[in-house]
Amino acid sequence: MIGLLNRLFTRAEPVLSEASARDAAVISSLHALSFRRGWSEHEIEALLIDRNVVTHRATSGRTLAGFILSRLIDEEAEILSVAVAPAWRGRSLGRNLLNLHLRRLAGLGVSAVFLEVGESNTPATKLYERAGFHEVGRRENYYQETAAKGSTAVVLRRDLA
Ligand SMILES: CC(C)(COP(=O)(O)OP(=O)(O)OC[C@H]1O[C@@H](n2cnc3c(N)ncnc32)[C@H](O)[C@@H]1OP(=O)(O)O)[C@@H](O)C(=O)NCCC(=O)NCCS
């Protein structure tokens, strides 16, 4: 009985795989939970069926635990979004998703990956620094936090070749 209860209440370790258009609704929900401006299910679905977009997901049972999504342009890629569900944050899932994603991009012939991150977003900045990204630019007042004050976006790059 105790074994059964343990199995029911212990979250399965997330499994990483490529996402498909069927994941649009759950990715849209996690995106809305993680960012000030959410993407609609329709916007996410359009990305998921775009042949130049690569998306990975982490699922724990039937629950989406995280995702990462990039757009490819020639030999470069831009990470458009990455998020881990609050219950799974700080448990290396972001790192595992990013590593798998970068390996896949390298396999597709991508030589450089770019992204923008809010200057004050410490978990994301640490995640990218650990993965070998470095700063190549800044956009002041990029994210509008209040009517009067925006926050700086840092542009990061990592070479894969
Ligand atoms: C950014 C995000 C994806 C990281 O996912 P995660 O699974 O928590 O990341 P990991 O557990 O793999 O940790 C990655 C690094 O961040 C650090 N970190 C995680 N949570 C942290 C926190 N709350 N404060 C400080 N550092 C933190 C970890 O210590 C680790 O650094 P280390 O390797 O130097 O120890 C997650 O926090 C998230 O979804 N945030 C909201 C959406 C977002 O901001 N996305 C990024 C947009 S650019």
Ligand as a Chemical Component Dictionary entry (heavy atoms), coordinates in Angstrom:
data_LIG
# 
_chem_comp.id                   LIG 
_chem_comp.type                 NON-POLYMER 
_chem_comp.pdbx_formal_charge   0 
_chem_comp.three_letter_code    LIG 
# 
loop_
_chem_comp_atom.comp_id 
_chem_comp_atom.atom_id 
_chem_comp_atom.alt_atom_id 
_chem_comp_atom.type_symbol 
_chem_comp_atom.charge 
_chem_comp_atom.model_Cartn_x 
_chem_comp_atom.model_Cartn_y 
_chem_comp_atom.model_Cartn_z 
_chem_comp_atom.pdbx_ordinal 
LIG C1  C1  C 0 15.697 30.179 -16.312 1  
LIG C2  C2  C 0 15.116 28.800 -16.043 2  
LIG C3  C3  C 0 14.698 28.165 -17.365 3  
LIG C4  C4  C 0 16.216 27.933 -15.385 4  
LIG O1  O1  O 0 15.702 26.604 -15.273 5  
LIG P1  P1  P 0 16.143 25.669 -14.043 6  
LIG O2  O2  O 0 15.707 24.296 -14.337 7  
LIG O3  O3  O 0 15.683 26.272 -12.767 8  
LIG O4  O4  O 0 17.734 25.792 -14.145 9  
LIG P2  P2  P 0 18.810 24.810 -13.511 10 
LIG O5  O5  O 0 18.257 24.127 -12.293 11 
LIG O6  O6  O 0 19.355 23.964 -14.592 12 
LIG O7  O7  O 0 19.893 25.845 -12.990 13 
LIG C5  C5  C 0 20.650 26.624 -13.903 14 
LIG C6  C6  C 0 21.518 27.586 -13.110 15 
LIG O8  O8  O 0 20.700 28.618 -12.524 16 
LIG C7  C7  C 0 20.886 28.644 -11.110 17 
LIG N1  N1  N 0 19.606 28.971 -10.515 18 
LIG C8  C8  C 0 18.450 28.278 -10.651 19 
LIG N2  N2  N 0 17.474 28.909 -9.958  20 
LIG C9  C9  C 0 18.054 29.991 -9.375  21 
LIG C10 C10 C 0 17.566 31.031 -8.543  22 
LIG N3  N3  N 0 16.273 31.098 -8.179  23 
LIG N4  N4  N 0 18.437 31.997 -8.152  24 
LIG C11 C11 C 0 19.728 31.956 -8.528  25 
LIG N5  N5  N 0 20.248 30.998 -9.335  26 
LIG C12 C12 C 0 19.416 30.032 -9.732  27 
LIG C13 C13 C 0 21.362 27.269 -10.747 28 
LIG O9  O9  O 0 22.099 27.277 -9.543  29 
LIG C14 C14 C 0 22.238 26.935 -11.923 30 
LIG O10 O10 O 0 23.479 27.575 -11.834 31 
LIG P3  P3  P 0 24.788 26.757 -11.432 32 
LIG O11 O11 O 0 24.953 25.721 -12.515 33 
LIG O12 O12 O 0 25.830 27.814 -11.442 34 
LIG O13 O13 O 0 24.493 26.152 -10.097 35 
LIG C15 C15 C 0 13.911 28.866 -15.051 36 
LIG O14 O14 O 0 14.313 29.567 -13.903 37 
LIG C16 C16 C 0 12.682 29.535 -15.631 38 
LIG O15 O15 O 0 11.848 28.896 -16.275 39 
LIG N6  N6  N 0 12.534 30.866 -15.425 40 
LIG C17 C17 C 0 11.362 31.606 -15.942 41 
LIG C18 C18 C 0 11.455 31.800 -17.459 42 
LIG C19 C19 C 0 12.738 32.504 -17.858 43 
LIG O16 O16 O 0 13.175 33.478 -17.249 44 
LIG N7  N7  N 0 13.360 31.987 -18.949 45 
LIG C20 C20 C 0 14.590 32.547 -19.497 46 
LIG C21 C21 C 0 14.293 33.654 -20.445 47 
LIG S1  S1  S 0 15.760 34.253 -21.215 48 
# 
loop_
_chem_comp_bond.comp_id 
_chem_comp_bond.atom_id_1 
_chem_comp_bond.atom_id_2 
_chem_comp_bond.value_order 
_chem_comp_bond.pdbx_ordinal 
LIG C1  C2  SING 1  
LIG C2  C3  SING 2  
LIG C2  C4  SING 3  
LIG C2  C15 SING 4  
LIG C4  O1  SING 5  
LIG O1  P1  SING 6  
LIG P1  O2  DOUB 7  
LIG P1  O3  SING 8  
LIG P1  O4  SING 9  
LIG O4  P2  SING 10 
LIG P2  O5  DOUB 11 
LIG P2  O6  SING 12 
LIG P2  O7  SING 13 
LIG O7  C5  SING 14 
LIG C5  C6  SING 15 
LIG C6  O8  SING 16 
LIG C6  C14 SING 17 
LIG O8  C7  SING 18 
LIG C7  N1  SING 19 
LIG C7  C13 SING 20 
LIG N1  C8  SING 21 
LIG N1  C12 SING 22 
LIG C8  N2  DOUB 23 
LIG N2  C9  SING 24 
LIG C9  C10 SING 25 
LIG C9  C12 DOUB 26 
LIG C10 N3  SING 27 
LIG C10 N4  DOUB 28 
LIG N4  C11 SING 29 
LIG C11 N5  DOUB 30 
LIG N5  C12 SING 31 
LIG C13 O9  SING 32 
LIG C13 C14 SING 33 
LIG C14 O10 SING 34 
LIG O10 P3  SING 35 
LIG P3  O11 DOUB 36 
LIG P3  O12 SING 37 
LIG P3  O13 SING 38 
LIG C15 O14 SING 39 
LIG C15 C16 SING 40 
LIG C16 O15 DOUB 41 
LIG C16 N6  SING 42 
LIG N6  C17 SING 43 
LIG C17 C18 SING 44 
LIG C18 C19 SING 45 
LIG C19 O16 DOUB 46 
LIG C19 N7  SING 47 
LIG N7  C20 SING 48 
LIG C20 C21 SING 49 
LIG C21 S1  SING 50 
# 
